[in-house]
Amino acid sequence: HACYGHNSFFKGNYLFKTWTDASAIIDYLVFARHYLAECEQRHGVTAVEETLDSCHALMNYGVDRYKRPTPISAHEEKRRQRDREEALQRQVSELWKTFPDMQPMVQRREPSRRFPSEPQENLLYFLEKNAPLLEPWQREVIRIVRKMAQYFYPQRQTQVMNEGWATFWHYTLLNELYDQGRVDDGFMLEFLQNHSQVIYQPPFDSPYYSGINPYALGFAMFQDIRRICEAPTDEDRQWFPDIAGSDWLATLKFAMESFKDESFIQQFLSPRLIREFHLFSIYDDESEDHYKVDAIHNQAGYRKVRENLARMYDLSVREPDIQITRVDVEGDRSMTLRHTQSDGKPLSTDTFEVLKHLHYLWGFDVHLETWNQDQMVKRMSCPSISVEL
C-alpha cells in the first residue's frame, strides 16, 4: 500500500515534482527538531509551544500557491540562522541611546503610504518578515512551520488520488499474487476484510456519514478507468473516446501523473460511478428555507454532479479567501484582513479562536472584515471580543 502505491504517486505526480524535494526533507526535519529543542532550553517549553500552536493554527495560510518554492536545505537554514544572529549583534549600540532626539516627529515622518502595497495571502510569511514584536527565534519557528506547510501543500490537493492509487495497487498486486498461488486463502480473506472496511462508503442518510470517503472514491475511479480501457461500453465510448479501449496501464499512469483531485474527478468520473455512488447535488439558497436537489444520477444530471463534486476538492472553494490588506504603520499598528465570501458562505464559528493566534504573533490589534461582492457584511476584532454586522 505505502511502499508501492504512495511512493510511486509521490515520485510521479506533477504537484510533488514541482513542490517537493524528497532528498532534502529528512535533513531539514532533523535541523528543525534540534532547533526547537534548543529553543525550549533557552526560552522555555511554554513559550515555544504557544508559538507553535499559533503557527499551526495559520498553517494553511503559510504557502506560496503560485510561485515555486526554493529547495529545502538544512545546511542553508543553519547558515541563514547564523547570519541573522550576527546581524542582530552588529546592530546593538548602547552609545546611540545616550544621544538626544533633536528632530521633531513631524519633520521625521515620511509621506504616508499603504502597507502592504498589495494584499498578502501568505500570512505566515508576512508575519515572519514584518511582525514588530517577535523575537528572532520566533521568526525561525514561523519559518519552519511555513516550510512544512509548503512541503505538504500537494497532499492537500491529492488526497482522493493518492489514497485511491495506493489502495488500487494494494488490491491489484495482492490479487495477482493470489492468482499465482503465492498467498493462501486465509491471507486473502484477512486482507479483503480490511480492504472492505477501508473503502466502505456510508449512504448519505447513515448516522455514520461524514462525507465522501477518499479511499472509496479514489479506488473506484482507478478501477473504473481500467474497466473503461479493457471492456468499454457504448456509454464509455461516448463519454471517454480518448481512453476507451486503450492500454490501461499507460492510461492509469497518465492520470496519476497529470492531475490533482479537482481535475481528476472532472476528467474521469464516469456516469456509471455516479450511479453506483448514488450521487446527487443539493442547491442551498440562503433566501429559501429549504434545500433543493438540482441534479441526480441520470442523463440530465451527470455533468452537473461531476462538476459540483470536483469543486468540493478545489482549495479555493474549500478554504476561505483571507488576505492581509492594510497595516496602520503610523498609528496603532493594527492589522486588517479581508475575507472575500464565496457563494455567500460564512466563516466557521471558531474564527475568533484563530484570530487570537494571529493576534499573538502580530502583537497588536487584528481586524477581520468579511465582504460579499462590494459590501462589508461583518467585522471581527481581536483582542476585544467585538463583532459588527
Secondary structure, 3 states (H helix, E strand, C coil): CHHHHHHHHHHHCHHHHHHCCHHHHHHHHHHHHHHHHHHHHHHCHHHHHHHHHHHHHCHHHCCCCCCCCCCCCHHHHHHHHHHHHHHHHHHCCHHHHHCCCCCCHHHHCCCCCCCCCCCECCHHHHHHHHCCCCCHHHHHHHHHHHHHHHHCHHHHHCHHHHHHHHHHHHHHHHHHHHHCCCCCHHHHHHHHHHHHHHCCCCCCCCCCCCCCCHHHHHHHHHHHHHHHHHCCCHHHHHHCCCCCCCCHHHHHHHHHHHCCHHHHHHHHCCHHHHHHCCCCEEECCCCCCCCEEEECCCCCCHHHHHHHHHHHCCHHHHCCEEEEEEECCCCCCCEEEEEECCCCCCCCCCHHHHHHHHHHHHCCCEEEEEEECCEEEEEEEECCCEEEC
